Structure formats: structure tokens, C-alpha cells
């Protein structure tokens, strides 16, 4: 009998420099590399930020996989829920992210917004009780 598969959604971030992105996410979010593949100078990697899994990889224009820099923005915001948003936010800025909105308390969240060096927008925070 086959084991049941748990339904999940795992983002795959397309970037313009997979090797640099991998180093950024390790530095900014203490990401652990779970898998890494290099083909023809392109990097694809599966990383974990605590227990949150994310894939990242270089652009593949032949498959219409383009980074936010190539398309001039991003239609997706990533919400990273963490216990200590102030520390993680500052760590990301120190690693090269650009602050959009500082960490503040808004309605029922403590949250801040930044753009990583590859054009992805991250909201870092947690809900308030």
C-alpha cells in the first residue's frame, strides 16, 4: 500500500544568478541547502528556512521561466512567518535586501516588507495573538 502524499505548495523562485541567490538566502535567512544541482553554469537548489521549503533556480528563457528583474517586477509576495521578525529582517537587509516597509505592528501582525537582490518581495513577520 502506498503512503499518502500530503498536499503542499512549495514556491520555486526564478532568479538571475542562482549561485549568488543561494549565498544570499543562506546569509539572509540562515537557509540550509537540502539539494543542489548545477547544469551548464545554472544552479537549481532546494533550501529550507527553518522548516519552510523553497526551490530556487536560474532563469530558463526557453521555458519562459524569468526572474522578477527580467519581467520588471513580481506578481507574488512571499510571507515568511518567523518568531523574531526584527532580527531576520535586519539580517536580510544586512545581506543585501532593500527595505520597503520597516517591521511594524499593523492590524493583527508584526511585519515588515523588503525586496531581495533578485527582485522577490518578502513580508517577514508573525500574527499577533
N, C-alpha and C positions, 0 to 999 in steps of 0.2 A: 504494500500500500504506500502510495506517495505521500510525503509530508505536505501539509497545506502551505501554500505560499501566502505570506502576509502582504496585503496591498500596501504600497507605499509610493511616494513621489520623491524622486531624487533629482535635484537640479543638475544640469550639465552646463557649466559656464564656458562659453566660447571666448577666447582671449587672443590678443595679437602677439603674445610671446609666452608660450606655455612654461618654459623654464623659469622666466622671471616671475610669472604669476605664482608658480609653485613656491618659490622662495618668499614672495610677499605673503601668501596665506600662512605659511609656516611662521613667519615673523609676526604678522599682524594678529592672527587668531590662534597661534600655537597648534596649527593643524598638523596632524600626523599623516604621513603618506602610507596608504594602505596598498595601493598598486600603482605602478608607473610603467609606461610603455613609451619608447622612443622609436619613431619610424621616419626616415628621410628628414631628420632635423626637427620633426614635430614631436611635441610631448602631449601625452594623454595621461591623466592621473586621477585616481580615486583618493580623496582625502577625507579625514574625519576631524571635525571641530567638536571636541568632546565626543558626544555620541551622534552628532549630526553628520551625515554623509553627503558629500558633494563631488561631482566629477568636474574636471576642467580639461580643456584641450585647445590646441591651436586651431586657428581658422582653417576651414576647408572650403574655399570658394566654389570648387567644383560640385559640392553638395549643398551650396547656399548656406553654409554654416559660417556666419560672420560675427565678428565681435561688435560690441557697442561703439567702439571707435570707428569701425568701418561703416556702420549704418547711421552714425550721427546721433546716438542716444540709445536708451534701453527701454523697452516696454514693460520690464519686470523689476520689481523691488524685492529684495531678499530681506526677510525679517529673521535676525539671529537673536534668539531668546537665550539670555545668559543671566546668571545670578548677579554679576558685578559689571553692569554696562559701562560705568565710568572708566574702569581700568581697561577693559577690552577696547573701548572707543579710543582712548588715548594711545594705547598700544598700536592700533591700526593707523592712527594719524602719524605717529612717530615712524611707522614703517613705510609711509608714503601715501596714505589715503588723504582725501581732501574733505574737510568738514563741510557739510551742507547746513545742518542744524545741530547745535550742541545738545548734549544729553540734558533733557529737562523732564519735568513731570507734566504730562498732557493728559487730561481726562483721567483715564484709568491705567496709564502706562508711564513708566520711566523709560525714556527712549531718546536716541539721537540718530541723525542720518548723515551718512558720508558716501563718497564715491571712491571706489578703489582705483588704482592707477590704470586699470584696464577698462574702466567705464561702467562697471556694475555698481548699482546703488544698494547700499546696505542700511537697514534700520536695526540698530543694536539696542536692546532693552529687555524689559520684562513687565508683565502686567502687575499692577498693584492690587493688594488684597482689599 
